[in-house]
């Protein structure tokens, strides 16, 4: 069994071997792109095709939401931007052919170079949690529209690989409305869309964590990291009750020596309510539930329901 320091050294060597790494995100306030599972499936197919058209770019992980995208990539910045332009072009052609005109000029990426191993870990965790945070019917290991579900999940990998098939020429052409990917032949399909195991470097992404336990610990306890990254990229992130309660309880314990949010003094509740609202984007109902506040107090704070 390797020691902590040995495992960290292996992770550091892996990060150094990747080269330039970037976090790419598109605007959260963009119009809705994907309105149904079929739309999401096309989005998955197009990402896969772009990955194969740009073999010098390594996609470590990614996540589609209904109107925006997160990716962790390794490669030259100019090539990454070119990949996104190709992805936009394919999306535009597909939706236009299906009667939807979307103004893609505002689908402009933010792109930040990742500075360290820990930074890389935090961004991977942020992206792999993103869909689950806004979709309460899923966990980071079940949300389907990204690579997240295959990180440290060998049973899911075995099942997907055993039931996969190759993407057909017709599927590549119908997804992109183009013949650009006619020569691509090694994309696998599972459950009706491109399988991330066939076009993402998940194995390298996993080697950036000491072990499965390390990954799970971070993916299940990364509320503060999520908040930091969301603020950096200008994204409004909404926390599940369990994540938010853990963060609020910690703040109450550190500030007032009382671990239960509902038991802190009234004046303290007013301060914690503001923190929940403005730092964690908590809903009025979440604030009321966790701090046991009445509607009159909420009204006095001037919070509009959402």
Secondary structure, DSSP 8 states (H G I E B T S, - for coil): ---HHHHHHHHHHHHHHH-SEEEEEE-TTS-----SHHHHHHHHHHHHHHHHHTTTSEEEEEEE-SS-EEEEEES-HHHHHHHHHHHHHHHHHHHHHTT----GGG--EEEEE--SHHHHHHHHHHHHHHHHHH-TT--TTT--SBSGGGTT-HHHHHHHHHT-EE--HHHHHHHHTSSTTTT----EEETTEE-GGGTS-HHHHHHTSSSHHHHHHHHHS-HHHHHHHHHHHT------HHHHHHHHHHHHHHHHS-S-GGGS-HHHHHHHHHHHHHHH---HHHHHHHHT--HHHHHHHT----
